[in-house]
């Protein structure tokens, strides 16, 4: 029976319970506690008996979700299966307790009931007395679903209030396995054995100026390991250094839920964190030591960000992630060695970096040595440079510039105009006191950031348009540059290595005097190379 036929029967005075329908039910509880599961059992029994007691109805086994929140339908397997079965025509009618069983999101509730109606399936929200087969059900559904959604918001607010009260009463919330502490009944006490490791980390970092990787190795050598007996993870050390609890401070508001329905969070700036000395948190290190360690950590982080972006990193260090130790299957890490003669860039197996020479015998490799090997290989790949140069120039000349810079520029300018119009409307809302000053500032700053980004893209687009206008003079410079690159007189271009090299395996039989490498290019078979450091000679086993 279709929706139109059912509604005609109901308008003629028939009850929904008198119509020949295939009926199922949906039951859900939001936790897996015993009392909730008992409630679920009662729901199942009640709806099974109700459906089977109606002579005109055909019972279809119900759909049940246990211990899953109603805020979103994304993780409710039985619910989603029920929707699919409805579309497949497995039943005509669903009974459920109330709208909040279906979903506490107004959007979800309306969306799914409308979707079910499109497939001739109605829903009875029993406690709310809403039957979606009634012609006026949608209006009542919107009202009741809105009430259910507001309950979620109120619950979120009550939880936040509870957290604040717990903190006010000296109850420490958060991680139950914080290194250096034991936690019981929301009270922290110092675990002296672990606390010694925490103090050692702060001492090595702030007083002895060690890097985090070196701290991990030092602790391991001293017999200080993680709870699983492994070397301290780099991230663990970073979290220890940054956590204010170690100086006896409370810290909260690091993140904020921006949507109570999706639970999406954003990380807040440090200036927005709530931090203060808390007598209920016993300090493991002094405030002075913690502050000094964090000042150093921030300074190093800023220097690292200023020094390189992700793209620059790969261009500057073409062997990153491409050097592998055959013995351990681990990658080689970059290290800069300083001496009276200057600096030297080398690559060392990660196991060696973490545990020393006794753990890995693979020799360290200098970037200069690797460049020399790659130059020899590329030299064999390009025996006739003139043919390659002429082919590249021909390709450049033959490929038309199909990029419509004018169209892209107009689109960006249109986007800019739209944002300026939004800024004007935002100002009008602020003047009309429709939004707070804080909200105006936040949204206006967002518009300004977007404007800055679009203006930078517009400038970049104009620069790219200028670059695209190739001239005879530019082609001559390209030829000269290719000639120089393919001569390898100035070493290997990092972009060339990145483009052609897949990876290099440092063989187990390598020694400090003689290095055995398997070099895998992105085309062709591998090339075996033996580098004799004593004689500065290279031997290619296969190519």
C-alpha positions as CSV (number, residue, x, y, z in Angstrom):
1,X,0.0,0.0,0.0
2,X,1.4,3.4,-0.9
3,X,1.3,6.6,1.1
4,X,-1.6,8.1,-0.9
5,X,-3.7,5.0,-0.3
6,X,-3.0,4.9,3.4
7,X,-3.9,8.5,3.9
8,X,-7.1,8.0,2.0
9,X,-8.1,5.1,4.2
10,X,-7.2,7.2,7.4
11,X,-9.3,10.1,6.1
12,X,-12.2,7.7,5.7
13,X,-12.0,7.0,9.4
14,X,-9.8,3.9,9.6
15,X,-7.1,3.7,12.3
16,X,-3.5,3.0,11.4
17,X,-3.8,-0.2,13.5
18,X,-6.6,-1.5,11.2
19,X,-4.6,-1.2,8.0
20,X,-2.8,-4.2,6.4
21,X,0.8,-3.1,7.0
22,X,4.2,-4.8,7.4
23,X,5.4,-3.3,10.7
24,X,8.8,-3.2,12.4
25,X,10.3,-1.2,15.3
26,X,13.5,0.7,16.2
27,X,14.9,0.6,19.7
28,X,18.0,2.3,21.1
29,X,19.7,3.2,24.3
30,X,22.5,5.7,24.6
31,X,24.7,3.8,27.1
32,X,25.6,0.2,27.8
33,X,24.8,0.4,31.5
34,X,22.7,-2.4,33.0
35,X,19.7,-0.3,33.7
36,X,19.7,1.0,30.2
37,X,20.0,-2.5,28.7
38,X,17.1,-3.6,30.8
39,X,15.2,-0.6,29.3
40,X,16.1,-1.9,25.9
41,X,14.9,-5.4,26.6
42,X,11.6,-3.9,27.8
43,X,11.3,-1.9,24.6
44,X,11.9,-4.9,22.4
45,X,9.4,-7.0,24.3
46,X,6.8,-4.3,24.3
47,X,7.0,-3.5,20.5
48,X,7.1,-7.2,19.6
49,X,4.0,-7.9,21.5
50,X,2.3,-4.7,20.3
51,X,2.8,-5.5,16.6
52,X,1.9,-9.1,16.9
53,X,-1.3,-8.2,18.8
54,X,-2.7,-6.3,15.7
55,X,-4.5,-8.8,13.4
56,X,-4.0,-6.6,10.4
57,X,-0.3,-6.1,10.9
58,X,2.5,-8.4,9.8
59,X,5.4,-8.5,12.2
60,X,8.9,-7.7,10.8
61,X,11.8,-8.3,13.3
62,X,13.0,-5.0,14.7
63,X,16.3,-3.0,14.6
64,X,18.3,-2.4,17.8
65,X,21.3,-0.2,18.6
66,X,23.0,-0.5,22.0
67,X,25.1,2.1,23.8
68,X,25.2,4.6,20.9
69,X,24.4,8.3,21.2
70,X,21.4,9.7,19.3
71,X,23.3,12.9,18.4
72,X,24.3,11.6,15.0
73,X,23.2,8.7,12.9
74,X,26.6,8.0,11.3
75,X,27.7,5.3,13.7
76,X,24.4,3.5,14.3
77,X,24.6,0.3,12.2
78,X,21.2,-1.1,12.8
79,X,19.5,2.3,12.1
80,X,21.3,2.7,8.8
81,X,20.5,-0.9,7.9
82,X,16.8,-0.2,8.7
83,X,16.9,2.8,6.3
84,X,18.3,0.6,3.5
85,X,15.8,-2.2,4.1
86,X,13.0,0.4,4.0
87,X,14.2,1.6,0.6
88,X,14.3,-2.1,-0.5
89,X,10.6,-2.4,0.4
90,X,11.0,-4.8,3.4
91,X,8.3,-3.1,5.5
92,X,5.7,-0.3,5.4
93,X,5.7,1.1,8.9
94,X,8.2,1.7,11.8
95,X,7.3,2.2,15.5
96,X,9.8,3.9,17.8
97,X,9.5,5.3,21.3
98,X,10.2,9.0,20.6
99,X,12.0,11.4,18.3
100,X,15.1,11.3,20.4
101,X,15.4,7.5,19.7
102,X,15.5,8.3,16.0
103,X,17.9,11.2,16.3
104,X,18.4,14.3,18.5
105,X,19.4,16.3,15.4
106,X,16.4,18.1,13.9
107,X,18.1,17.9,10.5
108,X,18.6,14.1,10.8
109,X,15.1,13.5,12.0
110,X,13.4,15.4,9.2
111,X,15.8,14.1,6.6
112,X,15.2,10.5,7.4
113,X,11.5,10.7,7.9
114,X,11.1,12.4,4.5
115,X,13.4,9.9,2.9
116,X,11.3,7.1,4.3
117,X,8.1,8.7,3.1
118,X,9.5,8.9,-0.4
119,X,9.8,5.1,-0.2
120,X,6.2,4.7,1.1
121,X,7.3,4.0,4.7
122,X,5.8,5.8,7.7
123,X,7.1,6.3,11.3
124,X,5.1,6.4,14.5
125,X,6.9,8.3,17.3
126,X,4.7,6.8,20.0
127,X,5.4,9.0,23.1
128,X,5.3,12.2,20.9
129,X,2.0,11.0,19.3
130,X,3.4,11.8,15.8
131,X,2.5,9.6,12.9
132,X,4.4,10.7,9.7
133,X,1.5,9.3,7.6
134,X,-0.7,12.1,9.0
135,X,-0.8,15.1,6.6
136,X,0.1,17.5,9.4
137,X,2.9,15.4,10.9
138,X,5.8,17.4,9.4
139,X,5.0,20.6,11.3
140,X,4.7,18.7,14.7
141,X,7.8,16.8,13.9
142,X,9.8,20.0,13.4
143,X,8.7,21.3,16.7
144,X,9.3,18.1,18.6
145,X,12.7,17.4,16.9
146,X,13.8,20.9,17.8
147,X,12.9,20.2,21.4
148,X,15.0,17.0,21.3
149,X,17.9,18.8,19.7
150,X,17.7,21.5,22.4
151,X,18.0,18.7,25.0
152,X,21.4,17.8,23.6
153,X,22.5,21.4,23.8
154,X,21.4,21.6,27.5
155,X,23.1,18.3,28.2
156,X,26.3,19.7,26.7
157,X,26.0,22.8,28.9
158,X,25.3,20.6,32.0
159,X,28.5,18.6,31.3
160,X,30.6,21.7,31.0
161,X,29.1,23.0,34.3
162,X,29.9,19.7,35.9
163,X,33.5,19.9,34.7
164,X,33.9,23.4,36.1
165,X,32.4,22.3,39.5
166,X,34.7,19.3,39.7
167,X,37.8,21.5,39.0
168,X,36.5,24.0,41.6
169,X,36.3,21.1,44.2
170,X,39.9,20.1,43.5
171,X,39.2,17.1,41.3
172,X,41.8,16.7,38.5
173,X,40.3,15.8,35.2
174,X,42.0,14.5,32.0
175,X,44.5,11.7,31.4
176,X,44.4,8.9,33.9
177,X,47.8,7.6,32.8
178,X,49.9,10.8,33.1
179,X,53.6,9.9,33.3
180,X,55.0,10.7,36.8
181,X,51.6,10.6,38.6
182,X,49.2,8.0,40.0
183,X,45.5,9.0,39.7
184,X,42.7,7.7,41.9
185,X,39.3,9.3,42.4
186,X,40.3,12.4,40.4
187,X,43.3,13.0,42.8
188,X,46.9,13.1,41.6
189,X,49.8,11.8,43.7
190,X,53.4,11.6,42.6
191,X,54.8,8.3,41.4
192,X,58.4,8.9,42.5
193,X,60.0,6.3,40.2
194,X,58.4,7.9,37.1
195,X,58.9,11.4,38.4
196,X,62.6,10.9,38.4
197,X,62.4,10.3,34.6
198,X,60.4,13.5,34.2
199,X,62.9,15.6,36.2
200,X,65.7,14.0,34.1
201,X,63.9,15.0,30.9
202,X,63.6,18.7,32.0
203,X,67.2,18.7,33.2
204,X,68.6,17.3,29.9
205,X,66.5,19.7,27.8
206,X,66.7,23.0,29.8
207,X,70.1,22.7,31.5
208,X,72.1,20.5,29.1
209,X,70.4,21.9,25.9
210,X,69.9,18.4,24.5
211,X,67.6,17.8,21.6
212,X,64.5,15.5,22.1
213,X,65.9,12.6,20.0
214,X,69.1,12.7,22.0
215,X,67.2,12.7,25.3
216,X,65.3,9.6,24.2
217,X,68.6,7.8,23.5
218,X,70.2,9.0,26.7
219,X,67.3,7.8,28.8
220,X,67.4,4.4,27.1
221,X,71.1,4.1,27.7
222,X,70.5,4.9,31.3
223,X,67.9,2.2,31.6
224,X,64.9,4.5,31.7
225,X,62.2,3.2,29.4
226,X,58.5,3.6,28.7
227,X,55.9,1.5,30.6
228,X,56.3,-1.1,27.8
229,X,60.1,-1.2,28.1
230,X,60.8,0.7,24.9
231,X,62.7,3.9,24.4
232,X,60.8,7.1,25.2
233,X,58.8,8.2,22.1
234,X,59.7,11.6,20.8
235,X,56.0,12.8,21.1
236,X,55.9,11.6,24.7
237,X,58.9,13.7,25.6
238,X,57.3,16.7,23.9
239,X,54.0,16.3,25.7
240,X,55.9,16.0,29.0
241,X,57.8,19.2,28.3
242,X,54.7,21.1,27.4
243,X,52.3,19.9,30.1
244,X,51.9,22.6,32.9
245,X,50.8,20.0,35.4
246,X,54.4,19.1,36.0
247,X,55.0,22.5,37.6
248,X,51.7,22.2,39.6
249,X,49.5,24.3,37.3
250,X,46.0,23.5,36.0
251,X,45.5,24.0,32.2
252,X,42.2,23.8,30.3
253,X,40.4,25.4,27.4
254,X,43.1,24.1,24.9
255,X,40.3,23.2,22.5
256,X,36.7,24.1,22.1
257,X,33.7,22.2,20.7
258,X,32.3,24.4,18.0
259,X,29.3,22.1,17.2
260,X,27.7,20.1,19.9
261,X,26.0,17.9,17.3
262,X,29.1,16.9,15.3
263,X,31.4,17.3,18.3
264,X,33.9,19.1,16.0
265,X,36.7,20.7,17.9
266,X,39.2,23.4,17.2
267,X,42.6,24.0,18.9
268,X,42.7,27.4,20.5
269,X,45.7,29.8,20.7
270,X,47.8,29.5,23.8
271,X,46.6,33.0,24.8
272,X,43.1,31.6,25.2
273,X,44.1,28.7,27.5
274,X,43.0,28.8,31.2
275,X,46.1,28.3,33.3
276,X,46.8,28.9,37.0
277,X,48.6,27.3,40.0
278,X,46.5,24.5,41.4
279,X,47.2,23.3,45.0
280,X,45.6,19.9,44.1
281,X,48.3,19.2,41.5
282,X,51.7,18.3,43.2
283,X,54.6,19.8,41.2
284,X,57.3,17.5,39.9
285,X,59.6,20.3,38.7
286,X,60.0,23.9,39.7
287,X,58.1,26.6,37.8
288,X,61.4,28.2,36.9
289,X,62.7,25.0,35.3
290,X,59.4,24.4,33.5
291,X,59.3,28.0,32.2
292,X,62.9,27.9,31.0
293,X,62.4,24.5,29.2
294,X,59.2,25.8,27.4
295,X,60.8,29.1,26.4
296,X,63.6,27.1,24.8
297,X,61.1,24.7,23.2
298,X,59.1,27.6,21.7
299,X,62.3,29.3,20.4
300,X,63.5,26.1,18.8
301,X,60.1,25.5,17.2
302,X,59.9,29.0,15.8
303,X,63.4,28.6,14.4
304,X,62.5,25.3,12.8
305,X,59.3,26.8,11.2
306,X,61.2,29.8,9.9
307,X,64.0,27.6,8.6
308,X,61.9,25.4,6.4
309,X,58.5,24.6,5.1
310,X,57.5,21.1,4.1
311,X,58.2,21.8,0.4
312,X,61.6,23.4,1.2
313,X,62.4,20.4,3.3
314,X,62.0,17.9,0.4
315,X,63.9,20.2,-2.0
316,X,66.8,20.7,0.4
317,X,67.1,17.1,1.5
318,X,66.4,14.9,-1.6
319,X,67.5,11.8,0.3
320,X,64.9,12.1,3.1
321,X,62.9,8.9,3.3
322,X,64.8,7.4,0.4
323,X,67.8,5.8,2.3
324,X,67.0,2.5,3.9
325,X,69.0,0.2,6.1
326,X,68.7,-3.4,4.8
327,X,69.5,-4.9,8.2
328,X,66.7,-3.1,10.2
329,X,64.4,-2.0,7.4
330,X,64.5,1.6,8.9
331,X,65.2,4.9,7.2
332,X,68.3,7.0,7.5
333,X,68.0,10.4,9.3
334,X,69.9,13.5,8.4
335,X,72.5,14.9,10.8
336,X,74.8,17.9,10.5
337,X,78.2,17.4,12.0
338,X,80.3,20.4,13.1
339,X,84.1,20.5,13.3
340,X,87.0,22.9,12.9
341,X,86.8,22.3,9.1
342,X,83.2,23.4,9.0
343,X,79.9,21.5,8.7
344,X,79.2,18.2,7.1
345,X,75.8,16.7,6.2
346,X,75.5,13.0,6.8
347,X,72.8,10.3,7.0
348,X,72.6,7.7,9.8
349,X,70.4,4.7,10.3
350,X,67.6,5.5,12.8
351,X,68.5,2.5,15.0
352,X,72.1,3.9,15.2
353,X,70.8,7.3,16.0
354,X,68.6,6.0,18.8
355,X,70.8,3.2,20.3
356,X,74.4,3.7,19.0
357,X,77.0,1.8,17.0
358,X,76.5,-1.4,18.9
359,X,72.9,-1.6,17.7
360,X,73.6,-0.9,14.0
361,X,76.9,-1.3,12.0
362,X,75.6,0.5,8.9
363,X,78.1,3.2,8.0
364,X,77.0,6.9,7.9
365,X,76.8,8.4,4.4
366,X,77.8,11.9,3.5
367,X,75.5,13.8,1.1
368,X,78.5,14.7,-1.0
369,X,79.3,11.0,-1.5
370,X,75.7,10.2,-2.5
371,X,75.7,13.1,-4.9
372,X,78.9,11.7,-6.6
373,X,77.3,8.3,-7.0
374,X,74.1,9.8,-8.4
375,X,76.1,12.0,-10.8
376,X,77.9,8.9,-12.2
377,X,74.6,7.1,-12.7
378,X,72.9,10.1,-14.4
379,X,75.9,10.5,-16.5
380,X,75.3,7.1,-18.0
381,X,71.6,7.8,-18.4
382,X,72.3,10.9,-20.5
383,X,75.2,10.1,-22.9
384,X,73.9,12.5,-25.6
385,X,73.0,15.7,-23.8
386,X,72.3,17.6,-27.0
387,X,69.5,15.4,-28.0
388,X,67.8,15.8,-24.6
389,X,68.2,19.6,-24.6
390,X,66.8,19.9,-28.1
391,X,63.9,17.6,-27.1
392,X,63.0,19.7,-24.0
393,X,63.1,23.0,-25.9
394,X,60.9,21.5,-28.7
395,X,58.4,20.4,-26.1
396,X,58.3,23.9,-24.5
397,X,57.8,25.6,-27.9
398,X,55.1,23.1,-29.0
399,X,52.9,23.2,-25.9
400,X,50.5,26.1,-26.0
401,X,49.7,28.0,-22.9
402,X,46.2,26.9,-22.3
403,X,45.9,28.5,-18.9
404,X,43.3,31.3,-19.0
405,X,44.9,33.7,-16.5
406,X,42.3,36.4,-17.3
407,X,39.4,34.2,-16.4
408,X,41.1,33.1,-13.1
409,X,41.9,36.7,-12.2
410,X,38.3,37.8,-12.8
411,X,37.1,34.9,-10.6
412,X,39.4,35.9,-7.8
413,X,38.3,39.6,-8.1
414,X,34.7,38.4,-8.0
415,X,35.4,36.5,-4.8
416,X,37.1,39.6,-3.3
417,X,34.0,41.7,-4.1
418,X,31.7,39.1,-2.4
419,X,33.8,39.2,0.8
420,X,33.8,43.0,0.9
421,X,30.0,42.8,0.6
422,X,29.9,40.4,3.5
423,X,32.1,42.7,5.6
424,X,29.6,45.5,4.9
425,X,26.7,43.4,6.0
426,X,28.6,42.3,9.1
427,X,29.2,45.9,10.0
428,X,25.5,46.7,9.6
429,X,24.6,43.7,11.9
430,X,27.1,45.0,14.5
431,X,25.6,48.6,14.4
432,X,22.1,47.1,14.8
433,X,23.4,45.1,17.8
434,X,22.4,41.9,16.2
435,X,25.8,40.4,17.1
436,X,28.3,41.1,19.9
437,X,31.5,43.1,19.5
438,X,33.5,39.9,20.1
439,X,31.6,38.1,17.4
440,X,32.0,41.0,15.0
441,X,35.8,41.1,15.6
442,X,36.2,37.3,15.2
443,X,34.2,37.1,11.9
444,X,35.7,40.4,10.6
445,X,39.2,39.0,11.2
446,X,38.3,35.9,9.3
447,X,37.2,38.0,6.3
448,X,40.4,40.0,6.5
449,X,42.5,36.8,6.4
450,X,40.5,35.5,3.5
451,X,41.0,38.8,1.6
452,X,44.7,38.7,2.2
453,X,44.9,35.1,0.9
454,X,42.9,36.0,-2.3
455,X,45.1,39.1,-2.9
456,X,48.2,37.0,-2.6
457,X,46.8,34.5,-5.0
458,X,45.9,37.3,-7.4
459,X,49.5,38.6,-7.3
460,X,50.9,35.1,-7.8
461,X,48.6,34.6,-10.7
462,X,49.8,37.8,-12.4
463,X,53.4,36.7,-11.8
464,X,52.7,33.3,-13.3
465,X,51.1,35.0,-16.3
466,X,54.2,37.0,-16.8
467,X,56.4,33.9,-16.6
468,X,54.4,32.1,-19.1
469,X,55.3,34.5,-21.9
470,X,58.4,32.7,-23.2
471,X,60.7,34.6,-25.5
472,X,63.7,33.5,-27.6
473,X,66.0,35.0,-24.9
474,X,64.3,32.8,-22.2
475,X,64.7,29.7,-24.3
476,X,68.4,30.4,-24.7
477,X,68.7,30.6,-20.9
478,X,66.8,27.3,-20.6
479,X,69.3,25.7,-23.0
480,X,72.2,27.0,-21.0
481,X,70.7,25.9,-17.7
482,X,70.1,22.4,-19.1
483,X,73.6,22.2,-20.4
484,X,75.0,23.0,-17.0
485,X,72.7,20.7,-15.1
486,X,73.4,17.7,-17.3
487,X,77.2,18.3,-17.0
488,X,76.9,17.7,-13.2
489,X,79.9,20.1,-12.7
490,X,78.2,21.6,-9.7
491,X,77.0,18.3,-8.2
492,X,73.5,17.0,-8.4
493,X,70.4,19.1,-8.5
494,X,68.1,18.1,-5.6
495,X,65.0,18.3,-7.8
496,X,66.6,15.9,-10.3
497,X,67.3,13.4,-7.5
498,X,63.7,13.7,-6.2
499,X,62.3,13.2,-9.7
500,X,64.3,10.2,-10.7
501,X,65.4,8.4,-7.5
502,X,63.0,6.0,-5.8
503,X,65.1,4.7,-3.0
504,X,68.6,3.5,-2.0
505,X,69.2,0.4,0.1
506,X,72.4,0.3,2.2
507,X,73.4,-3.3,2.2
508,X,74.2,-5.4,5.3
509,X,77.7,-6.2,4.1
510,X,78.7,-2.5,4.0
511,X,81.7,-1.4,6.1
512,X,83.2,2.0,7.0
513,X,85.8,1.5,4.2
514,X,83.5,-0.1,1.5
515,X,79.9,0.9,1.1
516,X,77.5,-1.4,-0.9
517,X,74.4,0.3,-2.3
518,X,71.4,-0.9,-4.3
519,X,70.0,2.2,-6.1
520,X,66.4,1.9,-7.4
521,X,65.3,4.5,-9.9
522,X,61.8,5.3,-10.9
523,X,62.4,3.5,-14.2
524,X,64.4,0.5,-15.1
525,X,66.0,-2.1,-12.8
526,X,68.2,-1.5,-9.7
527,X,71.8,-0.5,-10.0
528,X,74.4,-2.1,-7.6
529,X,77.2,0.2,-6.6
530,X,80.3,-0.4,-4.5
531,X,81.9,2.8,-3.2
532,X,85.6,2.3,-2.1
533,X,86.3,5.2,0.3
534,X,90.0,4.5,0.6
535,X,90.6,4.9,-3.2
536,X,87.6,7.2,-3.8
537,X,86.5,4.8,-6.5
538,X,83.1,3.4,-7.7
539,X,82.2,0.1,-9.1
540,X,78.9,-0.6,-10.8
541,X,77.9,-4.3,-10.5
542,X,74.9,-4.0,-12.8
543,X,73.2,-1.2,-14.6
